[in-house]
Amino acid sequence: MYYVYVLRSLKNERLYTGSTNNLKRRLFEHNIGKSKYSRLTKPFKLLHYEEFLTRIEAVRREKYLKTGKGREELKRLIMGR
């Protein structure tokens, strides 16, 4: 199983979108500063995730969520909670 996830930095409130095959491990890595792109803005809270059967599907969705239309959709998904 593969996942696309959205995190919110508790330091600066910015969103971080990524994909992984192990969601629990990846969140842990973000929160201990292992990811070079999110190291300075830890800790993080998981806001949203989606499951996919293949890595290709997950990466495709991740790329979409990083576009203008994808970010708009993400706002609606997150605000609905």
Contacts in CASP RR format, 6 or more apart in sequence:
PFRMAT RR
TARGET T0000
AUTHOR 0000-0000-0000
METHOD contacts of the structure
MODEL  1
MYYVYVLRSLKNERLYTGSTNNLKRRLFEHNIGKSKYSRLTKPFKLLHYE
EFLTRIEAVRREKYLKTGKGREELKRLIMGR
1 21 0 8 1.000
1 51 0 8 1.000
1 52 0 8 1.000
1 53 0 8 1.000
2 19 0 8 1.000
2 20 0 8 1.000
2 21 0 8 1.000
2 51 0 8 1.000
2 52 0 8 1.000
2 53 0 8 1.000
2 54 0 8 1.000
2 55 0 8 1.000
2 57 0 8 1.000
2 58 0 8 1.000
3 19 0 8 1.000
3 20 0 8 1.000
3 21 0 8 1.000
3 23 0 8 1.000
3 26 0 8 1.000
3 49 0 8 1.000
3 50 0 8 1.000
3 51 0 8 1.000
3 52 0 8 1.000
3 58 0 8 1.000
4 17 0 8 1.000
4 18 0 8 1.000
4 19 0 8 1.000
4 49 0 8 1.000
4 50 0 8 1.000
4 52 0 8 1.000
4 58 0 8 1.000
4 61 0 8 1.000
4 62 0 8 1.000
4 65 0 8 1.000
5 17 0 8 1.000
5 18 0 8 1.000
5 19 0 8 1.000
5 20 0 8 1.000
5 23 0 8 1.000
5 26 0 8 1.000
5 27 0 8 1.000
5 46 0 8 1.000
5 48 0 8 1.000
5 49 0 8 1.000
5 50 0 8 1.000
6 15 0 8 1.000
6 16 0 8 1.000
6 17 0 8 1.000
6 18 0 8 1.000
6 46 0 8 1.000
6 47 0 8 1.000
6 48 0 8 1.000
6 49 0 8 1.000
6 65 0 8 1.000
6 74 0 8 1.000
6 78 0 8 1.000
7 15 0 8 1.000
7 16 0 8 1.000
7 17 0 8 1.000
7 27 0 8 1.000
7 30 0 8 1.000
7 38 0 8 1.000
7 44 0 8 1.000
7 45 0 8 1.000
7 46 0 8 1.000
7 47 0 8 1.000
8 14 0 8 1.000
8 15 0 8 1.000
8 16 0 8 1.000
8 44 0 8 1.000
8 45 0 8 1.000
8 47 0 8 1.000
9 15 0 8 1.000
9 16 0 8 1.000
9 38 0 8 1.000
9 41 0 8 1.000
9 42 0 8 1.000
9 43 0 8 1.000
9 44 0 8 1.000
10 42 0 8 1.000
10 43 0 8 1.000
10 44 0 8 1.000
10 45 0 8 1.000
11 41 0 8 1.000
11 42 0 8 1.000
11 43 0 8 1.000
12 41 0 8 1.000
14 41 0 8 1.000
15 47 0 8 1.000
15 74 0 8 1.000
16 30 0 8 1.000
16 37 0 8 1.000
16 38 0 8 1.000
16 41 0 8 1.000
16 44 0 8 1.000
17 62 0 8 1.000
17 65 0 8 1.000
17 66 0 8 1.000
17 74 0 8 1.000
18 26 0 8 1.000
18 62 0 8 1.000
19 55 0 8 1.000
19 58 0 8 1.000
19 59 0 8 1.000
19 61 0 8 1.000
19 62 0 8 1.000
20 26 0 8 1.000
21 55 0 8 1.000
23 46 0 8 1.000
23 49 0 8 1.000
27 44 0 8 1.000
27 46 0 8 1.000
29 35 0 8 1.000
30 38 0 8 1.000
30 42 0 8 1.000
30 44 0 8 1.000
31 42 0 8 1.000
31 43 0 8 1.000
31 44 0 8 1.000
32 42 0 8 1.000
33 39 0 8 1.000
33 42 0 8 1.000
38 44 0 8 1.000
47 78 0 8 1.000
47 81 0 8 1.000
48 74 0 8 1.000
48 77 0 8 1.000
48 78 0 8 1.000
48 81 0 8 1.000
50 58 0 8 1.000
50 61 0 8 1.000
52 58 0 8 1.000
52 61 0 8 1.000
64 70 0 8 1.000
65 71 0 8 1.000
65 73 0 8 1.000
65 74 0 8 1.000
END
